[in-house]
Amino acid sequence: GVELERQSLAVLQQFGRTYRAYAAAFEQRIGHPLPRWRILFALYGHEGPIAQKPLADRVGMDPGALTRQLKTLQELGWVDRMTSERDNRMTTVMLSALGREIVDQAMPRRSAFLQDVLANVTETTMHNLSKGLVQLEAGIADAVARTQAERDAA
């Protein structure tokens, strides 16, 4: 009932606070905002150029937001963006030599940070948290679909 809803809302608010605290601590320790790092790390783990659409999917980012981030990274000289030879409507992106160096320098800080963050969290807790987040993501997807269906019906 009402009490369960209140408790659930409190947990969702805590989840938001936890994520914001994590993102702020990550940026402070690693020296890169989390959205930027996710892009750099995805490119770091990918051999050669990747098209922006699969990159957006990989980092779970809206294509418009990704394009803005990539423009900044290109201005910094950390990524190279090219028009595909096969299809001139398609832009591919890859880390530059400087970008690879930037990620190489950040990796030890990232590992140390993750060790600190997870030091007091058991494997069981991480497993249960992961299961809970999967359920939460499914619920969010259902809510989005329901909203869309109601809009379409209107």
WOLINNOR-V937299 format. One record per backbone hydrogen bond with DSSP energy under -1.0 kcal/mol. CO is the residue of the C=O (numbers start at 1). NH is the residue of the N-H. E is the energy in kcal/mol with one decimal. If there is no record, write none. Layout:
co: {CO CO}
nh: {NH NH}
e: {E E}
This chain:
co: {1 2 3 4 5 6 7 8 9 10 11 12 13 14 15 16 17 18 19 20 21 22 23 24 25 26 27 33 34 35 36 37 38 39 40 41 43 50 51 52 53 54 55 56 62 63 64 65 66 67 68 69 70 71 72 73 78 80 82 87 90 91 92 93 94 96 97 98 99 100 101 102 103 106 107 108 109 110 111 112 113 114 118 122 123 124 125 126 127 128 129 130 131 132 133 134 135 136 137 138 139 140 141 142 143 144 145 146 147 148 149 150}
nh: {5 6 7 8 9 10 11 12 13 14 15 16 17 18 19 20 21 22 23 24 25 26 27 28 29 30 31 37 38 39 40 41 42 43 44 45 46 93 55 56 57 58 59 61 66 67 68 69 70 71 72 73 74 75 76 78 96 94 92 90 84 52 82 50 80 100 101 102 103 104 105 106 107 110 111 112 113 114 115 116 117 118 121 126 127 128 129 130 131 132 133 134 135 136 137 138 139 140 141 142 143 144 145 146 147 148 149 150 151 152 153 154}
e: {-2.1 -2.4 -2.5 -2.8 -2.5 -2.1 -2.0 -2.4 -2.5 -2.2 -2.6 -2.0 -2.3 -3.0 -2.5 -2.4 -2.6 -2.6 -2.9 -2.3 -2.6 -2.8 -2.2 -2.3 -2.4 -3.4 -1.8 -2.6 -2.7 -1.4 -2.5 -3.4 -2.0 -2.5 -2.3 -1.7 -1.3 -2.5 -1.7 -2.8 -2.2 -2.4 -2.3 -2.4 -2.5 -2.3 -2.0 -2.3 -2.9 -2.2 -1.8 -2.5 -2.5 -2.4 -2.0 -2.5 -2.6 -1.9 -3.4 -2.1 -3.3 -1.9 -2.9 -2.4 -3.0 -2.4 -1.9 -2.4 -2.2 -2.8 -2.5 -1.5 -1.9 -2.5 -2.6 -2.3 -2.4 -2.7 -2.2 -2.2 -2.8 -2.4 -1.8 -2.3 -2.5 -2.8 -2.7 -2.4 -2.2 -2.5 -2.5 -2.1 -1.9 -2.4 -2.9 -2.1 -2.2 -2.4 -2.5 -2.3 -2.3 -2.5 -2.5 -2.6 -2.4 -2.4 -2.6 -2.5 -2.1 -2.7 -1.9 -1.3}
